Amino acid sequence: MSTPLEGAMFSISQWFLTPVLVLVALLFGYAFYALGAFGWQAVQRAGARRRGDDMGHELLQAYAQDTGLTQHELEALAVKRLEAGRIAARVAPMLGLVATMIPMGPALQSLADGQLAEMSRGLMVAFSAVILALIAAAITYAVVHVRRRWYAQELIAIERLRQGGPPAASAAAALHAAGGALA
């Protein structure tokens, strides 16, 4: 027996299915956008090492444009550039779980009513949404963590430049000295 409160909660939760599915689809698209941008940046960084410039090294480029930036300002810039990916990596699995649970109620009700086709449709939506959300989270998680290492290396290189390392024109040399071989 269902109480009015239970019925209201069920109805409200069903309203969220479409917005959650749209958000999962957007996060899935964003993950591939972030992966493409990451790939392009990796290509730029690899070419920069050969050319001796700082293409693809966002913090080094920001420092070259304004050598007055403090370490804290550069760290804030790195956090800002990682923010969207970090949010996507954390929110996507949560939305995947929500998108899994919302259609489960109607699917179980369909099973109880003997409507196997309707149950199957609900389960397909549930499992497809969680799979896409987890793929999006995995991609953005990997991108964010590699970029975080890149930014840490760039911050070390900038610190070495400030301490009288190579001139700012050869920031790539400072990056290499700071462990840029791992970049």
C-alpha contacts under 8 A as a table, 3 or more apart, distances in Angstrom:
res1	aa1	res2	aa2	distance
2	S	6	E	6.03
2	S	7	G	6.41
3	T	6	E	5.20
3	T	7	G	6.25
4	P	7	G	5.02
4	P	8	A	6.03
5	L	8	A	5.08
5	L	9	M	6.13
6	E	9	M	5.12
6	E	10	F	6.14
7	G	10	F	5.10
7	G	11	S	6.17
8	A	11	S	5.10
8	A	12	I	6.09
9	M	12	I	5.16
9	M	13	S	6.10
10	F	13	S	5.21
10	F	14	Q	6.34
11	S	14	Q	5.23
11	S	15	W	6.67
12	I	15	W	5.31
12	I	16	F	7.16
13	S	16	F	5.51
13	S	17	L	7.28
13	S	102	I	6.56
14	Q	17	L	5.54
14	Q	102	I	6.29
14	Q	103	P	7.80
15	W	18	T	7.03
15	W	19	P	7.99
16	F	19	P	5.49
16	F	20	V	5.97
16	F	102	I	7.93
17	L	20	V	5.28
17	L	21	L	6.09
17	L	99	A	6.38
17	L	102	I	6.33
17	L	103	P	7.60
18	T	21	L	5.11
18	T	22	V	6.14
19	P	22	V	5.06
19	P	23	L	6.18
20	V	23	L	5.02
20	V	24	V	6.15
20	V	95	L	6.37
20	V	98	V	7.41
20	V	99	A	6.19
21	L	24	V	5.04
21	L	25	A	6.19
21	L	99	A	6.43
21	L	129	A	6.83
22	V	25	A	5.08
22	V	26	L	6.17
23	L	26	L	4.97
23	L	27	L	6.07
23	L	95	L	7.69
24	V	27	L	5.10
24	V	28	F	6.08
24	V	92	A	6.58
24	V	95	L	6.57
24	V	96	G	6.87
24	V	129	A	6.88
24	V	132	L	7.09
24	V	133	A	5.77
25	A	28	F	5.03
25	A	29	G	6.23
25	A	132	L	7.57
25	A	133	A	7.96
26	L	29	G	5.06
26	L	30	Y	6.03
27	L	30	Y	4.85
27	L	31	A	6.03
27	L	88	A	6.48
27	L	92	A	6.65
27	L	133	A	7.28
27	L	136	A	6.25
28	F	31	A	5.17
28	F	32	F	6.73
28	F	132	L	6.31
28	F	133	A	6.52
28	F	135	I	7.36
28	F	136	A	4.80
29	G	32	F	5.42
29	G	33	Y	6.32
29	G	136	A	7.93
30	Y	33	Y	4.87
30	Y	34	A	5.99
30	Y	136	A	7.81
31	A	34	A	5.07
31	A	35	L	6.07
31	A	85	G	7.96
31	A	88	A	7.84
31	A	136	A	5.15
31	A	137	A	7.51
31	A	139	I	5.95
31	A	140	T	5.54
32	F	35	L	4.83
32	F	36	G	6.08
32	F	136	A	7.75
32	F	139	I	7.60
33	Y	36	G	5.14
33	Y	37	A	6.21
34	A	37	A	5.07
34	A	38	F	5.95
34	A	85	G	7.48
34	A	140	T	6.90
34	A	143	V	7.30
35	L	38	F	4.98
35	L	39	G	6.09
35	L	139	I	6.93
35	L	140	T	7.35
35	L	143	V	6.66
36	G	39	G	5.03
36	G	40	W	6.19
37	A	40	W	5.10
37	A	41	Q	6.10
38	F	41	Q	5.04
38	F	42	A	6.10
38	F	143	V	6.64
39	G	42	A	5.02
39	G	43	V	6.27
40	W	43	V	5.11
40	W	44	Q	6.24
41	Q	44	Q	4.97
41	Q	45	R	6.06
41	Q	56	G	5.06
42	A	45	R	5.04
42	A	46	A	6.13
42	A	56	G	7.07
43	V	46	A	5.15
43	V	47	G	6.19
43	V	56	G	7.95
44	Q	47	G	5.12
44	Q	48	A	5.96
44	Q	55	M	5.67
44	Q	56	G	4.93
45	R	48	A	4.89
45	R	49	R	6.36
45	R	54	D	7.36
45	R	55	M	6.01
45	R	56	G	4.82
45	R	57	H	6.57
45	R	183	A	7.64
46	A	49	R	5.39
46	A	50	R	6.84
47	G	50	R	5.22
47	G	51	R	6.12
47	G	55	M	7.82
48	A	51	R	4.95
48	A	52	G	5.47
48	A	53	D	4.96
48	A	54	D	5.64
48	A	55	M	5.45
48	A	56	G	7.32
48	A	172	A	7.50
49	R	52	G	5.18
49	R	53	D	6.81
49	R	54	D	7.83
49	R	172	A	6.63
52	G	170	S	6.89
52	G	172	A	5.55
52	G	173	A	7.31
53	D	170	S	6.83
53	D	171	A	7.08
53	D	172	A	5.69
54	D	57	H	5.35
54	D	60	L	6.52
54	D	61	Q	6.42
54	D	171	A	6.60
54	D	172	A	5.80
55	M	58	E	7.60
55	M	61	Q	7.46
57	H	60	L	5.45
57	H	61	Q	6.15
57	H	154	E	7.21
58	E	61	Q	5.14
58	E	62	A	6.20
58	E	151	Y	7.99
59	L	62	A	4.98
59	L	63	Y	6.07
59	L	74	L	6.65
59	L	77	L	7.69
59	L	78	A	7.25
59	L	151	Y	6.86
59	L	154	E	6.27
59	L	155	L	7.26
60	L	63	Y	5.03
60	L	64	A	6.03
60	L	154	E	6.28
60	L	155	L	7.97
60	L	158	I	6.84
60	L	171	A	6.96
61	Q	64	A	5.01
61	Q	65	Q	6.30
62	A	65	Q	5.21
62	A	66	D	6.28
63	Y	66	D	5.02
63	Y	67	T	4.99
63	Y	68	G	7.59
63	Y	69	L	6.41
63	Y	74	L	7.87
63	Y	158	I	7.55
64	A	67	T	5.82
64	A	168	A	6.75
66	D	69	L	5.96
69	L	73	E	5.95
69	L	74	L	6.56
70	T	73	E	5.12
70	T	74	L	6.31
71	Q	74	L	5.13
71	Q	75	E	6.12
71	Q	155	L	7.52
71	Q	159	E	7.91
72	H	75	E	4.98
72	H	76	A	6.06
73	E	76	A	5.00
73	E	77	L	6.18
74	L	77	L	4.98
74	L	78	A	6.27
74	L	155	L	7.47
75	E	78	A	5.02
75	E	79	V	6.22
75	E	155	L	7.70
76	A	79	V	5.05
76	A	80	K	6.08
77	L	80	K	5.03
77	L	81	R	6.21
78	A	81	R	5.15
78	A	82	L	6.26
78	A	148	R	7.81
78	A	151	Y	6.45
79	V	82	L	5.13
79	V	83	E	5.93
80	K	83	E	5.12
80	K	84	A	7.91
81	R	84	A	7.24
82	L	85	G	5.64
82	L	86	R	6.13
82	L	144	V	6.16
82	L	147	R	7.60
82	L	148	R	7.45
83	E	86	R	5.11
83	E	87	I	6.13
84	A	87	I	5.20
84	A	88	A	6.14
85	G	88	A	5.03
85	G	89	A	6.05
85	G	140	T	5.46
85	G	141	Y	7.15
85	G	143	V	7.56
85	G	144	V	5.97
86	R	89	A	5.13
86	R	90	R	6.32
86	R	140	T	7.15
86	R	141	Y	6.88
86	R	144	V	6.43
87	I	90	R	5.26
87	I	91	V	5.85
88	A	91	V	5.21
88	A	92	A	5.64
88	A	136	A	7.66
88	A	137	A	6.45
88	A	140	T	6.62
89	A	92	A	5.86
89	A	93	P	7.46
89	A	136	A	7.12
89	A	137	A	4.19
89	A	138	A	6.87
89	A	139	I	7.82
89	A	140	T	5.29
89	A	141	Y	5.20
90	R	93	P	6.43
90	R	94	M	7.22
90	R	137	A	6.84
91	V	94	M	5.24
91	V	95	L	6.19
91	V	137	A	7.85
92	A	95	L	5.19
92	A	96	G	6.01
92	A	133	A	5.01
92	A	134	L	6.66
92	A	136	A	6.63
92	A	137	A	5.52
93	P	96	G	4.83
93	P	97	L	6.19
93	P	130	V	7.24
93	P	133	A	5.58
93	P	134	L	5.61
93	P	137	A	6.41
94	M	97	L	5.15
94	M	98	V	6.32
95	L	98	V	4.94
95	L	99	A	5.96
95	L	130	V	7.90
95	L	133	A	7.09
96	G	99	A	4.99
96	G	100	T	6.08
96	G	129	A	5.71
96	G	130	V	4.14
96	G	131	I	7.46
96	G	132	L	7.62
96	G	133	A	5.02
96	G	134	L	7.03
97	L	100	T	4.96
97	L	101	M	6.17
97	L	130	V	6.19
98	V	101	M	5.19
98	V	102	I	6.13
99	A	102	I	5.65
99	A	103	P	7.11
99	A	125	V	7.93
99	A	126	A	5.88
99	A	129	A	5.94
99	A	130	V	6.70
100	T	103	P	6.29
100	T	104	M	6.65
100	T	125	V	7.46
100	T	126	A	3.99
100	T	127	F	6.18
100	T	129	A	6.57
100	T	130	V	6.08
101	M	104	M	5.12
101	M	105	G	7.19
101	M	126	A	6.92
102	I	105	G	6.33
102	I	106	P	7.94
102	I	126	A	7.66
103	P	106	P	5.62
103	P	107	A	6.11
103	P	122	G	5.27
103	P	123	L	6.93
103	P	125	V	7.12
103	P	126	A	5.97
104	M	107	A	4.90
104	M	108	L	6.00
104	M	122	G	6.52
104	M	123	L	6.65
104	M	126	A	6.97
105	G	108	L	5.27
105	G	109	Q	6.23
106	P	109	Q	4.92
106	P	110	S	6.05
106	P	119	M	7.35
106	P	122	G	7.00
107	A	110	S	5.01
107	A	111	L	6.27
107	A	118	E	6.75
107	A	119	M	4.17
107	A	120	S	7.16
107	A	121	R	7.72
107	A	122	G	5.10
107	A	123	L	6.49
108	L	111	L	4.96
108	L	112	A	6.26
108	L	119	M	6.66
109	Q	112	A	5.02
109	Q	113	D	6.23
109	Q	119	M	7.81
110	S	113	D	4.97
110	S	114	G	6.08
110	S	115	Q	4.97
110	S	116	L	6.58
110	S	118	E	6.05
110	S	119	M	5.14
111	L	114	G	5.00
111	L	115	Q	5.73
111	L	116	L	5.85
111	L	119	M	5.79
112	A	115	Q	7.67
115	Q	118	E	5.53
115	Q	119	M	6.34
116	L	119	M	4.92
116	L	120	S	6.00
117	A	120	S	5.06
117	A	121	R	6.32
118	E	121	R	5.14
118	E	122	G	6.40
119	M	122	G	5.21
119	M	123	L	6.28
120	S	123	L	5.12
120	S	124	M	6.11
121	R	124	M	5.11
121	R	125	V	6.40
122	G	125	V	5.31
122	G	126	A	6.24
123	L	126	A	4.93
123	L	127	F	6.06
124	M	127	F	5.42
124	M	128	S	5.88
125	V	128	S	5.27
125	V	129	A	6.06
126	A	129	A	5.47
126	A	130	V	6.51
127	F	130	V	5.27
127	F	131	I	6.17
128	S	131	I	5.22
128	S	132	L	6.27
129	A	132	L	5.31
129	A	133	A	6.12
130	V	133	A	5.02
130	V	134	L	6.05
131	I	134	L	5.22
131	I	135	I	6.20
132	L	135	I	5.15
132	L	136	A	6.16
133	A	136	A	5.09
133	A	137	A	6.14
134	L	137	A	4.96
134	L	138	A	6.05
135	I	138	A	5.13
135	I	139	I	6.20
136	A	139	I	5.31
136	A	140	T	6.19
137	A	140	T	5.31
137	A	141	Y	5.85
138	A	141	Y	5.11
138	A	142	A	6.24
139	I	142	A	5.36
139	I	143	V	6.29
140	T	143	V	5.05
140	T	144	V	6.00
141	Y	144	V	5.27
141	Y	145	H	6.24
142	A	145	H	5.30
142	A	146	V	6.32
143	V	146	V	5.47
143	V	147	R	6.14
144	V	147	R	5.17
144	V	148	R	5.98
145	H	148	R	5.00
145	H	149	R	6.46
146	V	149	R	5.20
146	V	150	W	6.34
147	R	150	W	4.85
147	R	151	Y	6.10
148	R	151	Y	5.15
148	R	152	A	6.19
149	R	152	A	5.06
149	R	153	Q	6.27
150	W	153	Q	5.20
150	W	154	E	6.24
150	W	183	A	6.16
151	Y	154	E	4.93
151	Y	155	L	6.11
152	A	155	L	5.12
152	A	156	I	6.34
153	Q	156	I	5.12
153	Q	157	A	6.22
153	Q	175	L	6.74
153	Q	178	A	6.09
153	Q	179	G	6.48
153	Q	180	G	6.58
153	Q	183	A	7.88
154	E	157	A	4.93
154	E	158	I	6.13
154	E	175	L	6.14
154	E	178	A	7.71
155	L	158	I	5.09
155	L	159	E	6.19
156	I	159	E	5.06
156	I	160	R	6.27
156	I	175	L	7.57
156	I	178	A	5.89
157	A	160	R	5.06
157	A	161	L	6.25
157	A	171	A	7.33
157	A	174	A	4.94
157	A	175	L	4.71
157	A	176	H	7.92
157	A	177	A	7.29
157	A	178	A	5.31
158	I	161	L	4.93
158	I	162	R	6.27
158	I	171	A	7.73
158	I	174	A	7.36
158	I	175	L	7.86
159	E	162	R	5.07
159	E	163	Q	6.31
160	R	163	Q	5.02
160	R	164	G	6.63
160	R	165	G	5.30
160	R	174	A	6.59
160	R	178	A	7.83
161	L	164	G	5.50
161	L	165	G	4.53
161	L	166	P	6.03
161	L	167	P	6.76
161	L	168	A	6.62
161	L	171	A	7.42
161	L	174	A	6.58
162	R	165	G	6.84
164	G	167	P	7.67
165	G	174	A	6.87
166	P	169	A	7.98
166	P	170	S	6.28
166	P	171	A	7.05
166	P	173	A	6.90
166	P	174	A	6.28
167	P	170	S	5.72
167	P	171	A	7.03
168	A	171	A	5.26
170	S	173	A	5.50
170	S	174	A	7.04
171	A	174	A	5.04
171	A	175	L	6.20
172	A	175	L	4.93
172	A	176	H	6.13
173	A	176	H	5.07
173	A	177	A	6.19
174	A	177	A	5.00
174	A	178	A	6.10
175	L	178	A	4.93
175	L	179	G	6.51
175	L	180	G	4.94
176	H	179	G	5.39
176	H	180	G	3.97
176	H	181	A	5.76
177	A	180	G	6.54
179	G	182	L	5.92
179	G	183	A	7.46
180	G	183	A	4.84
